[in-house]
Amino acid sequence: MTATPKIASFDDFQKVHAILLAASGVPPVLHRQLFRKLSSETFDGGEFFTIEQCEGGRQRRLLSSQFLSKESELFLIDHAWTFRLFDAPKQLKEVPGLAERMAALMCVDMDLDSDSAGKSEIESEGNHESGSAKNVLTRLEREMNMAKERDSSSIAWLELEELGIDDEMLLSLDLSSKFPNLVALNLWGNKLQNAELIAQEVTKCKSLRALWLNNNPVQKTCGSFLGKAICEGIPSLEIYNSCFTDNSSEWALGFCGGIIGVDNPYLNADIASALEGITKLDLSDRYIHNIPKMFSPAVMPSLSHLNLKGNPLDGVAPDELMNLLQEFNYLQDFEVDIPGPLGNSAMWILESLPKLSSLNGTSASRIIESRKHVVDSALKPRLPDYTSAQSLLDRVLDVMWLYLMNYRLADEEKIDETSVWYVMDELGSALRHSDEANFRVSPFLFMPEGKLESAISYSVLWPTQDVNRGDECTRDFLFGIGEERQRSARLTAWFHTPESYFIQEFKNYNHQLLSKEPCPSHRDTPATRSILSSHGHILRVYTDIPQVEEFLNRPEFELTNDPKDADIIWTSMQVDDEVRKAVGITDCQYVNQFPFEACLVMKHHLAETIHESYGSPSWLQPTYNLEMQLSQLIGDYLVRKSKGIDNLWILKPWNMARTIDTTITDDISAIIRLMETGPKICQKYIELPALFKGRKFDLRYIVLVRSMKPVEVLLVDIFWVRLANNQYTLEKSSLFEYETHFTVMNYIGRLSHLNTEEFVREFEEEHQVKWLDIHQNIKTMIRSVFDSAATMHPEMHSPFSRAMYGVDVMLDHSFMPKILEVTYCPDCNRACKYDSKAVAGDGSTLEEDDIIKIISKYERVVNYGALKA
């Protein structure tokens, strides 16, 4: 017999779910309706909505099938797929029908390049090729006849696009002799390959002002060389491959304004005066760096609509460009990339151009009323890109970041360490983005028995505006996220945002790093005095760490339960001013931590400290704080993509250990979406690491810090080798395999560990290297890390502080060290137990008796017996 649910009334529902209701944002007027539909599992969205394909079948959208007033209805949306990230491939493989359903939901279940389509394309290409010469002659004859009809003695504008013209045919056409007054030549989509021959032929046409060679094979192989040769050979050229050249003038503006073309190819007095009547000018995607000199209110006084999207405009200062735009008295409609050459803020543009009535197609009054910082309505969506050779599983893994949502579970005791990702059902996933959405969606956990164990996850959907029949239903993918949280950049996860803006942001940032002068090394004479009493006074130690209580049995020390009586405070908690005051700790008691050590042990602060000190040293992989530097990261990603170089990144939470919530990906949408699960750094993945018997590894070193002014650092000569369990590979499917790409196996998977001597011996044999050379580079790098902290954060110094840290190091394929992170060192007993010597920061070796005196001053007192073992 089924037990009666404990949530039997609306009042019970409200009491149990009070926090969830508040967090969801569901209007109180809809709470009773929500309870009713949850209790009866009512999914009635099909009665109110229809789904249709769009974007050529590569997306779907949701339409309202009847009028809905604001906050009048609420709909349950089921979750079609729920998973933890590392489980995604496994579930798609093992759950029957899951991959097929997700592929259909995400519009990747149809082949873009099916066999039949490929066959017809090949057949038509063959026929086209056999008739290409005839087609070209036919086109030329037609152009000549059209010229006669225009009463023109010669042809000035020649359209020869997609006629199968190859290098030999271009040579045979002898265009410069037959058409000496040619102004515009369109060779778009032909088969031209030889850059030198093409440059030789077209540069004979000295009157050319526009040339299109787009979508020819030569553009992929020699595009840069060809463009430079042609622009140098034809000084009059103003438009090349749809882009403005540095010589662009009235002719190019007239072409974009629609007054120059096949019927009016020449720039003359009539055309020049016609510029005065231009009201609409579309300069989008012309890759303009500098505004043409003739672009001015004196030449185009009637201009009311201007489109500057898709242009870097990096040759003109934003203020200079804005001052120029302010001079156009009739400019009302303006389109520009946001973020872009005029910054991130639509509000700033509107305040600078108060006469505008619309910006990027959105009413200026609506933008001002809602205080929007960015207008994204015209951004092109990212659509699935795949081939028929890809399995459904791979297609889903590639495109899922366009559809995923997430939440994190928590109870009274703790919050889950890893987030739950989910895909809404077909209805919910058809909701597309709008900056001015008319619906809102929120996840909701229904607990029918009043406990988290009984929770069922749904999403709830309700209208936030009046919606008419036939209207598209949309949601804001970044609800509640404004420009202060990098909204414009984060939209890149779903849309093609202006690449030139991000690339310029990266170049500026990279130049700033490269111009840094390395910080000086702090190698003054050690000045820290021993805290061991010369009179044999026993040091009292307060600790809350069980290992210290167990192993601290040297006669020089005794434990105390009262921190006020202790000479040494050795604790796992942060000893800040509030703790000192509450507990009664004085400034003369030694503590096992340095002030402001977060500059080392928190990943984003570590990168920031190193960047400020050294710029971009080779031993730190390119690293970005995603909470502040997303635009620069996107720019770096785009530059690497354009150059065809590796683009694999690892995302790490600021302050979590054991690789929790750490992900490896080459997908920019994934990188941005993963920001939602907490603050992270994004670091260039070491794609070619040094391997040990085919497996990835890293090294945990124990560093003893005695002083930060001057810097006194000692390095335990023995390190902890941490090995991945699987053979290393960069196959895309392996990126979800924890035991292939991660090395901390004492928490997940089989523990694989070697002692130092065994590892060094076998590593030297495998790679034919000397470990002492590698070790010297590692010591130099670790010393540099602490030098950077001492330089940038002198507030770290305290004569009553001692500390021990774990430093994680990885070697690249050239055996050069890379810093991974600096951590607190809770397990140094395990790391240090194999040997009995340490190496000082200057390379000197400390004897066994000295170690006992030194370690007694640090954060963790290591058992002497363990050291001797």
N, C-alpha and C positions, 0 to 999 in steps of 0.2 A: 504494500500500500504506500502511495506517494505521500511524503511528509508535507504538511501545510507550510507554505512559505511564511517566514517571519514578517516580511513586509506585506501586510494585508490591507493597509489603509494609506490614504494620501498623507495623513499626518506623520505616520511612521516613515514613509518615503522621504518626506522633507527633513525629518530629524536625522536619519541615517546618512542622507546624501547632501546635507547642508553645504559642506565645504565644496563638494563636487559641483553642485548647482551654481554656487558663486563663481567657481573657477571657469565653468563652461561658458558663462555669459548669456545663458538662456534667459530671456525675459521672464520675470515672475508670472506674467499673464499666461505663459505657456507651460508652467510647471505641472499643472493638473493634467493637461493634454499629454505631456511627456510621460507622466506616471501611467496614464491609461494605456498608451501605446506600448510602453515597456512591459507592462503586466500582461498584455494580451498578445505581445509580439506582432504588432500590426505594422506591416510594411505596405503602405498605400501610395507610395510615390508614383507608381504606374498610372494612377487615376488623374494625376495632376501634371505629369511631365512626359515629353517624348525625347528620344535621343536620335540624332542624325549625324551622318558623317560630314566632315569638312576637311579642308586642306588636302584635297585629292585622296581622301580616304585614310590619311595618316593621322588624323585626330577625329574625335567625336565631340559634339557639343550638346548641351541640355537646353531644351526649349520648354517654356510654360505652355500648357494646353488650355489653361483658363486663367481668368483674372485672380490674382492673390493680393490682398491688401497687406500693408506692413504689419509684421508680427501677428498675423492672423492664423497661421498654420505652422505645425512642426512635423517634420518627417524623420523617421528612423532610417538610417543607412547601415546596412550590414557590412562587416569587414570580410572581404573575400580572401584575404591572405594576411596572416599575422605571424611574425617571426623575429628572432634575434638575428643580427646581421650575419654572423658567421654560419648560421644554419640555412641561409637562403638557398645555396646551390643544392644542398642535400634534400631539402623539402621539395624543390622543383623536380628533382630526380625521382623521389620516392613516393610522393603523394599522387595517386592516380588522377589524371586529368588537370592537375594544377597548372602545369606549364602551358597546356593548351588554352585553359581559361584565361590565364594572365596574358598570353600572346594575343588573344582576341580582344581582351579589354584594353590592351595597350597599343592596338592597331599594328602589330608586327606579325600577324599570322598569314599575311599574303606575301608572295614573292614579288619584289620590285623588278627582278630581272629573270622572269620565268623562261623556260626553254623555248616556248612558242614565240614569246616576244623577242628573244635573242635571235631566233631563226629568221623571223620576218625582217628584223633590223639588218641582219647580214645580207639577206636577199636584196632588200631595197638598196643597200649600200653598193652591192655589186652592180645593180642596174644603173644606179646613179653614176658610178665610176665610169661605166662603159659609155655613158652618154654625156659625160662632163664637158668634153671639148665642144660638142654640139650645143650644149646648154649655154656655154660661155659666149659662143658666137651669136646665138639667138638673143641673149641678153644685151650684147653690145649693139646689135642691129636695132633692138627695141629702144635702147637709150638714144641712138642717133636719130631715130624717127621722132622721139619725144623732143629732142633738141630742136628739130626742124619745126615742130608744132609750136614751140616757144619762140620761134623766129631767132634762134641762136645759131651762130655760125660754127660754134664749137661746143663740145661737152665739157662742163665744169664739175659735174657731180656724177660719180660713177658708182652704182650699187652692184657689187659682184659677190654678195654673201652666199655661203653654203652652195657653191657650185662645183665643189671637188677640185678646185684649182691646186695643182702641186707646183713644185719649184720649176720644173721644166716648162710647164704651161705658162707660168708667170713670165718667164724669160721670153717665151715666144710671143706673148701679147705685145711687148714693146710699148707699154702704156705711155711713157714719156714722149715718144715721137708721135704717136697717133693722137694723143690728147695733151698738147703742150700747155693748155690753160687750166689743167685739172686743179680744182680747189679742194674737193673732198673725194676720198677713195675708201670704199667699204669692202674689205676682204674678210669679213667676219666668217668664222666657221668653215674655212677651207682646209687644205692639207699641206700647208707651207711648213718646211722643216729647216732649211739651210739659212741660218741667220745672216751670214755674209752676203749670200746671193740676194736675199730679200732687201737688206740694207742698200746694196749696190743699185738695185732696180728702183726702189721707191724714192731714194734720195735724188734721183734724176728729175723727179717731179718737183721743181723748185718753187712752184706756186701753191703747193699743198698747205691748207690750213687745218684739215682734219683727216686723220687716218685711223682706220679700225682694223686691227689684226687679232682681235679677241678670238679665243677658242680655236687657235691654230696650234698644232703640235710644237712649233718653235717657241711658243710662250712658256711652255713647261721646261724646256731644256735651256734656252738662251734668252729668256725674256728680258732680263736686266741689261745684258750686253746689247741686244737689239734696240731696246728703247733709247739707250744712250747714244748709239750710233745714228739713229734716225733723227733724234732731236738736234744733234750737233750738225747733221747734214742738211736739215731743212729748217733754217732759222725762222721761217714764217709760220711753222706749225704751232697751232694753238690748242688742238685737242688730239690726244694720242690714246687709243684704246679707251675712249670714253672719259679720260681724265684730262684736266687742264694742265698745260705745260707752263713753264715760267714765262712764256711769251704771250699768254692769253690776254686778249684785249676786247674791243667792242665786238669783233666778229664772234668770239666764243660766247659772249653775253647775248648777242643777238640770236645765235643758234639755240641757246637754252631758253630764250624768251619767245621762240617760235616765229621770229621774223626773218631768219636766215634758214634756207633749206634748198631743196632741189630747184624750186621755182625762182628763188632769189639767192643765188650762191655768193654774190659779190658784196663786198663792203663798199658802199658808195654814199654819196650825200643823202640820198633818200633813206637808205637803211639807217644811217647815223641819226637822222632826225626821228626815225621810227622808234628808236630807243626811248625817246621822251614819252611815248605813249604806252610803254610796257607797264602793265599793272601787276602781272604775275610772273615771277621768275623762279624756276626750279633749278637750283644748283646742286641738288642732292647727288651723292656718290660720285663726285667729280675729283675726289682726292686732292682738293685744293689746299695748298699750304699757305700761300699768301693771297689776299684778296686782290684781284686785278685792279690796276690803277683807275680804269674807267668805271669801276663799280662805285658810283657816287650819286647823291641826290641831284647834282647838277646835270648828269647824263640821263638819269631815270627818275625824274621828279614825281612821277605818278605811281611809283611802286607801292602796292598795298599788300601783296602776298609774297613772302620770301621763304624758300626752303633751303637750308644749309646743312641738312642731315648728311651723315656719311663722309664728312670732310675733317681732316685733322686740324687744319687752321693753326698749326703750331708755329707758323712764321709771323704771326701777329699776336700781340699781347691782348688778353681779354678786355682790359680797359679801353685799349685803342679800338678794338672791334666794336665794343658797346658804344663808344663815343660816335663812331661812324654811323651805326644803326640809328642812333638818336636823331640824326640829321634828316632821316627820311620822314617827312611830316605826315605822310598818308599811310605809313606801314601799320596794318591792323592785324594781319594773320602771319604768324612767324612759326617756322618749324626748325628745330635744332636738336642735336643730340644732348640728352641729359642722362648721365653725366657726359660732358663734352667740353668744347673749347670755352664755353661760358660758365663752367663749373657744374656743381651738383644741384643747384637750387633753382627751381622754377620761380619761386617767390622773388629771388634776387633779380631775375630777368624781367619779371613783370614790374617790379619796383623801379628798375632802370629804364624800362620802356612803357611808361604809363598809358600810352595811347593804344596799346595792343588790346584787341578784343578777344583774341584766342591764341593759345600757345599749344603747338602740337595737336591741334584739332579739338582742344578742350577750352571751354569758355574761361576767359580770364577771371570773371567774377566768381565762378565756381571754385577755381583754384584758390583765389584769395579768401573766399568764405571758409573753405575747409583747411586753409593754411598748408596746402600740399607742397612738398619740397621737390617732387619729381613727377613728370608726366610720362607714363609708359604705354599709353594706349596704342601707339603706332609701332611698337617693337614687334619684330618678326619672331614667331615661336620656334623653338627648337623642335624639329620633327624627327621621328625615328629614322636612323640611317643604318641600313643593314644589307646583306646580300643573301641570296638563296642558299649559299654554302653554309651559312650560320645555322646552328640548331636553334630551336625555339627557346631552349634554356638560355643560351648565350644572348639571344636577342632580348629576352626579358631582363636579364641581369644588366644589360647595357642601358635599357630605356627606363627601368623602374624608378630612377631618381626623379623622373618627371611626374610620378604619381604617388610616391611614398609620403606617408605622414607618420608621426611618432608620438609616443608618450612614455613616461617612466613611472613605474609602480612605487608606492611607498606605504608603509604602515607607521604605527606609533614608534617603532624602534629604529627603523632605518629606511633609506631610499635605495632602490635597486641600483646596482653599479652599471648595468647596461640597459640601454633603452629598448623598448619594443617598437618595431616598425610594422606598419600595416598598409594595405591597399584597400580603399573603399570599393564597394561593389560597382557594377556597371553604371548605375545611376549617379553615384557620388563622384566617380572618376571622370564622368563627362562634364563636370563643372570646370569651365576654363577660368583663367585669371582676368580680373579687371581691377584697375586702380580705383574705380568707382563701382564696386560690386553691389549687386542687389540681393545677395544671400550671404549668410554666414554659416560656417560649418565648425563644429567643435566635437572632439572626442568625449565620450561619456561612459563611465563604468557603472553598470547597474548591478547592485548587490542584492539579489532577491532574498537571501537569507541573512542579510545584515552584516556579512563578513566578506573580507577581501577574497577568501578562498572560493566564494561562490560567484565572484564578479564575472560579468559578461560585457565585452567591450562593443560599443556601437559608436557611430557618429550621428549627431543630430543636425538637422538642416532647417533653417527658417528664413523667411524673407525679411530683409531690413529696409526695403522700399516697396512701394506699390509696383506690382509686376503685371503687365498686360498679356493677354493671350498672344503667343508667337514671339514674345521677348526671349532673348537668350538669358539663361540663368547663370550667373557668375559668382565667384568668390574671390576674395583678396588672398593670394597665396602667402602674403607677408603681412597679415592682419596685425596691427599694433606696432609694426616696425617702421620707423621713420628714418630720415637720412642720418640722424645721429647714430643709428645702428647700421649704416651702410646699405640702406634699402636699394639704391640704384645699382650698386655692385652685385647685391644678392639676387637681383632679378636675372642675372646672367645664368642662373641655374635653369631657367625655363625659356629665356629669350636670347636672341642675338643682339647684345648690347654693343655700343660703339667701341670697336676694337682700338681705334687710334687713341682714344682717351686713356685706356688702361695701359697701353704700351708706353705712352708718354709718362704716365705716373711711375711705371717701373723704371724707365730710363732715368728719370730725375732721382728716384730713390737709389738706384744702383750707382749713379754718379756720386751721390752724397757718401755712400759707403766707401767707394774706391778712393775718395779724396781724404779719408781719415788718416791721420798720422798715428802709427802704433804707439801705445802708451809705454812709458818707461818701466823697466823691471825694478822691483823693489828688493834689492839684494844688499841692504845695509847690514851692519854687524848685528847679530842677534842680541836682543836686549832683555828678553823675558827671563825673569828669575824663577828659580825652582820654588815650589810651594812646600816641598818636603822640609820639615823642621830639622835644623842642625842639632837641636837639643833632644831629638828623639820624640818630639811631641806627636801623639797619634792624631791623624786626621779623621774627623767625623764626616761620614757620608750619608746624605739622605737620598733615597732612590725609590721609585715606584716601578722599577723594571725587574722582573723576577730573575733574569740571568745575572744581574749584578749582585743581587742578594745571595745567589747560589755560588758564584765564583769569586767574589771579592773576599778572599781569606788571607791576604797578606797581613803581616803584623803591623804594618804602618797605618792600617785603616781599621775603623770600626763603624758599624752602621748605627744610625739614629733614626727614630721615628718622628722627630720634630725638626722640620726644615730650618727653624730659627736657630737651632743649636749646631747646624752643620757647617763645616768648612767648605764642603763641596756639595752642590745641588746637582744631582744627576737624574734628570727626569725626562719623561716622554712628552710632557706638555710644554707649550710655548710659555716661556717666562718673560712676559711683557710687564709694563709698568703697573697695570691693574693687578696682575698676579703677585708682583712684588709687594704691592701695598696690602693686598688681602691676606697674604701668607706671612708677611713680615720679613721678607728677604731683603738684606742690606746690599749696598754696592760693594762691600768688601768680601762677600761670599763668592767663591768660584762657581760658575755655572757651565753646563756642558753645551753651550750654544753661543754664537756671536750675534750681536744686534744686527738687524737688517740682513740676515743670511738668506732671506727670501730671494735676494738678487742672484743667488747661486742655485738654490734648491727648487725654485719654481721655473718651469721650462721657458716660459715667455720672458721672465726677467733675466734668466741666464743668457738667452740670445741677445736681449737688449743690452746687457752689460758688456758682452763681447763686441757687439756692433759698435757701441759707443767708444770702446777702447781701441779696437783693432780694425774697424771697418768690416771687411769681409775676408777673414783669414781662411787659408785653404783647409784648415782642420775643423771648420764649422760649415756644415752643409747650408745652402741657402735656406733661410728660416723666416717665416712670417707669422706675426701675431694676427690671427684672423679677425679678432675683435677690432683691430685698428688698421690693418694693412691688407685688406682683401683686394682693393683695387691694384696694389702693387703686385700681389700674387697672381691675379688674373693676367696682368701685363706680362709677367715673367712666363706664365704658362703659354700665352699666345705667341711670344717671341720664340720659345722653344718649338712650338708646333709649326711655326712658319719655317723654321730652319730644319725641321725633321729630326730633331735630337730628342733624347729620352725625356719623358714627361711623367715619370712615376713619382708620386708623393706619399708621404706618411703623415697622418694626422694624429696628434698626441694631445690629450687633455693637459691643461696647465699644471695640475697638481694631483695627478693620480698615478699610482704605481702599478706594477704587474701587468703592464700593457692593457689595462682596462680601458675600453672605449677607444682603442687605437686601431686605425684602419689604414690600409694601403690601397691607393687607387690612381688611375690615370684619367679619371673622368672629372672635368671641372664642375659639372652639375653635382656629382657626389660630394666633392670637396665643400661646396657651398652649403648643401643640405646638411652635411654632418655638423655644421656649426650649431644646428638646432639642439644638439644633445649636450651642449655645454661649451665653455670657452676652450679654444684649442690653438696650438701652433700647427702650421703646415710646413713641413720640412722636406727638402728634396731627398728622395729615397736613394740610398746607396745601392744602385742597381748592380754594380760589379764589386761585391765585397771579396776580400780574401776568404777562402774556404778551407775548412779542415776536413779532409776526406770527403769532399763534395758537399759538406754541410755548412750552413751559416753559423757564425759564433760571435759573441762579444766577450769583453773582459771587464770584470768588476775589480777595480783597484780600491784599496783603503788608504785614505789620505788623512794624516794627522796634522791639524793646524794649530800651531802654538801661539802665533801672533799674526795680526794683519798690519802692524806698524812697528817695526818693519815686517815684511811677510816672512814667516817661518813655516815652511811646509815640509813635512816628512812623508815619504811614500813607502808603504809596506812593500817589500820586494816580492812578496808572493801575491798573486792575483787569483781570482776565481774565474775559471773558464766556463762559459755557459753556451751550450750547444743546442741547435735546433735538432729535432728528431728526424726530419725528412731530408732527402737530398734537395739541394737548392735548385730552383727553376724560376724562370720569369713567365711561364705560361699563365695566361690570364686567369684560368680556373684556379690556379694555385694561390691567388691573392686572398682567397677566403680560407686557406688552410693555415691554421694557427701554428701547427708543428713544422711548417716549411719556412715561414718568414719570421717567427718569433723564437726567442731563446730562453725566456723565463719559464722553464718547464716544471718548477717546483710547485706551481699552482694549477697548471693545466697540462695534461699529458704526462709522458714518462720523463723522469728526471735524468738528464744526460750530463755527466760531470767528469772532468779529469783534474788530477792535481797538476801543479805548475810544472814540475820537472818532466813528467811524462808528456805533457802537451808540448813544451818547448822542444824536447828531443824529437818528437814525431813531426812537429811542424817544420823544423829545420830540415829534416830528411825529406819531407814531401816537397818543399818549395825551394830547397837549396839556398837558404838565407841564413844570416847570423842574427839570432834573436837580440843580442846585445845592441845591435844597430837600431832595431825596431824599438827596443826598450828605451833607448836614449831619446828618440823622437817623442815617445809617449811622455816621458818625464818632462821634456821641454814644453809640450803642449799643456800638461796639467799645471805646470808652474805658471804658464801664461794665463790660464783661466783665473787663478787666484790673484795674479798681478792685476788683471783687469778689474776684479772686484775691489781690490785695495785702492786703485786709482779712481774709479768712478764712485765708490761709496766709502769714503774715509770714515763715515759714521759707524762702520763695522767694527772698528778697533775698540777693544776693551781689554785692559790688563788683567781682568778677572774672568776672561772667557778662554775656554779651550774647546776644541771640537774635533770630531772625527766624521768624515764624509765618505760615501761610496761614490766613485767616479766611474761611469760606464764608458767604455771605449770600443770602437770598432775599427778594423783595418780595411782599407779599400784594396783593390786588386794589385796596386803598386806597393802595398804594405805600409802605406802612410796612415797615421792614426786620425780618427775623426771623433770629436767629442759628442756623446749622445746625451748624457745628462749627469747632473750632480744630485745626490740624494742624501738624506739622513741615513745613518748606518746602523740599523737595529740588529744586523746579523754579522757583526764583525768577528765574533768568536769563530764562526764557521769559516769566514774568509781568511783569517790570520793563522789558523791552527797548524798550518803545514810547515812553517819555518820559524827561524828565531833571529832574523835580522831585518832591518829596515834601511831604506836609502833616503838620505836627507835631500832637500830640494836642490842643493848645490852638487849633488852626486856623491857625497861622502857616505861611508857605511858606518852604521852605529853598531857597537858591540852589544852583546846580550844584556850585560848589567845596566848599560845605559838605557836600553829599551824600557826596563821596568821603571826607571826614574821618569822617563818621558811619558809613557802611556798613562801613568798615574795622574797626569794633569789633563787628560783628554776626556771627551764625552763618554767614551766607553772604556772601562778598565778591563783589559784582556787578561784572562787567566794565565798566570805564568807557566803553569804546567802544560797548558795547551800550546804555548809558544815553544816550549822545549821539545814537545812531542815530534 
